[in-house]
Amino acid sequence: GYAITVIFANRLLTIDKPWAVLLSFVWDLLVWSAFIYTSGGATNPLITLFLMVIAVASVVITTEKIIGLSSLTIGLYLFLWYFYFPLNVSHHDHKVAEKLHLLGMFGVFVFSSIMLTALTIYYKHAMNRSYQALQQAQQAIHGQRRLLAVSSFAANIAHEMSTPIASIQLLTDDIAEQLDSDDELLEDIHLLQSQIAVCRQSLTTLKAHIQHQDYQ
């Protein structure tokens, strides 16, 4: 029976539906309730394991579903409080049964402690990983903002520099046209024109790079 329960629960978890996970927890509660029903009902210390089902379910299903699952657990607990098959224990074995009851309570306590500790450690590590991922995302956003600010500043500089460079080029072209071909100043003007062309090419490259960054 236990093997069938585990196989059925695993099959439910493989179904990619929102209700499948909830149904697997409901199945666990019902099967566990059937076992407790035949072994003393609410007097069985193993009924405390209902809390572990709720604890695990609370971290994987929504708030509305966990409220419904908790209500079902309370209803099953109340049912097992009044309806169950009592354990047949003779008067001679009463002390033995009492010790077994205490031993069962201790076992449930140890199991619950281990499960809660494991869940706490797991989700603590998960929260740390999420916090580190958030920090990395914030650093990436901050870097993108700085890059955007630099790109915007460079675009403004390129736009502002294009106008005076165009004006200087017009002036040098006009001066070159007015000079004679054998004028000594003409060589300096040609050198100045070549440097202006280099500046214009650099501005063109810078604008193209900025536009490429904006499209990414």
N, C-alpha and C positions, 0 to 999 in steps of 0.2 A: 504494500500500500504506500509506503514511504517513497519507494522508487517511482511509482506511478505519479505521485504528487510532484516530485522533483522534475520528472520529464515533462509533465503538463505545464508546470510553471515556466520551465525553460522555453517550451514552445510558445507560450504567451509572450515572453520577452523578445522573441525573434520577430513578432508581428510589429510592423512599423505603423502603429496606430496609437493615438493619444490614450485610448481607453485600455490598451493592452497591459500597460504597467500597473494601472489601478486594479484591473481584474486579477492580475497575478497576486497582488497583496490581499485582495478579498478571498481568493482561493486559499492562500496560506492561512488566513484567519479561520475560514470555515473548516479546513482539514484539521487544524490544530484544535479547534473547538470540538470537533467530533471525537478526537482522541481524549481530550479532557472530560468530555461528557461521559465516557465509559470508564474513567479512572478517578472518580471522586469529585468532579465538578470544580466549583470555586475553592474547595478545600485543597485541591492539588496545587502545590507551590509553583508548578510549571506554568500556571495561568499567567504568572507575571511576565512571561515572555511575550505576551501581547504588546507590552510596552516597547519591546525591541522592534517589532513589526512597525509600530507607529513611528519610532525614532528613525528607522531606515527610510520609511516611506516619506517622512516629512522633508527629506533633502532631495527627493527626485520627482515629486508630483506637486501640483499647484495647491494653493491655500484652500480653495473650495473643495478639492478632492480630499485633502488631508482632514478637513473638518468632517466630511461625510464618512471617511474611513474611521475616524475617532468615534463618531456616533455609533457606527456599526460595532466597534470594539466594546463600547460601553453596553450596548444592547446584548451582545453575546455574553458578556460578563454577568449581567443581571439574569440572563436566561440560565446560565450555568450555576448561578447562585441557588436557584430553586429547582432546576431539573437536571438530574444526573444519576448515574448509577454509582452508589456508594461502594467503596472497597470493602470486601468481606474480610474483616480482621477479628479474630477471636480475642477474648479477654486476655488470654495468655500472651498473645502477640501484640497487645496494645502498646507496651513500652517499646517494642521493636518498631512498630508502625510510627510511634511518635518520634523516635530517633531518625527513621527514614524520612519523615516529614521535615524535620529540622535539617537533615542532610540535603534534602531536595531544595529547601530554601537557600541553603548556603551555596549549592551548585548554581542555582539561578542567579544569586547575587554575584558570584565570581564570573559567570558567563556574561551577565549584563555589564559588569564593570569592564571586562576585556573588550566587549563590543563598543561600548561608549568611548572608551579610551582610544580604540582603533579609529572610530569615526571622527573623534576630535582631532587626532593627529593627522588623519588624511585630509580633512577639510581645512585644517590650519595650514598644511603645506599647499593645498589648492589656493587658499586665500593669498599666501605669500607669492605663489606663482602669478596669480592674477594682479597682485600689487606691483610686482616687477614688470609684468607686461604693460601695465598702465603707465608706470614710470618711463619705460622705453617709448611708448606711444607719445607721451607728453614731450619727451626729449626730441623725438622725431618731428612733432608739430612745431616745437620751438625752433628747431633747425630750419624747417621749411619757412617759417615766418621770417627768420633772419635772412635766408636766401631770397625770399620775396622782397624784403626791404632793400637788400643790396641791389637786386635786379631793378627795382623801381628807381632807386637812386641813380644807378648807372644809366637807365633809360632817360631820365631827366637830364643828366649831364651830357649824354650823347645828343639829345635834342637841342640843348642850349649851345653846344659847341659847333653844331652843324651850320648854324647861321653865321657866326663870325668867320669860320673857315671858308664858307662860300663867298663872303664879302672880301676876304683877303685874296682869294683866288681871282675874283673879278678885278681887283686892283692890280695884282701882279700881271694879269693878262693885258690889262690896259697899259701898264707901264712898258711891258715888253713890246707892244705894238708901236709905242711912241719912240722907242730907242732905235738907233741905227744898228745895223748888223755887226759893225765893228766896235760898238761901244763896250768898254770894259765892264760896265755895270750889268750888261745883258747876261753874262755868265752867272753872276750872283742871282739874277732874277730867275734864270732857269733852275738853278739849284733850289731856290725858294719854292718854285712851282713843283719840283719833284717831291720836296718835303711835304708840301700841302697835299699832293696826291697820296702820299703815304698816310697822312692823317685821315683823309677822307676814306681810304680803304680800311683803316683800322676802325673808324666809326661804323662803316657798313658791316664789317664783321661783327662788331659788338652788338649792333641792332639785330642782326640775324640770329646771333646766339641768344639774345633776350627773348625774341619771338619764339625760338625753338623751346626755350624753358617754359614759356607761358602755355604752349600747346601740350606739354607733358602733364 
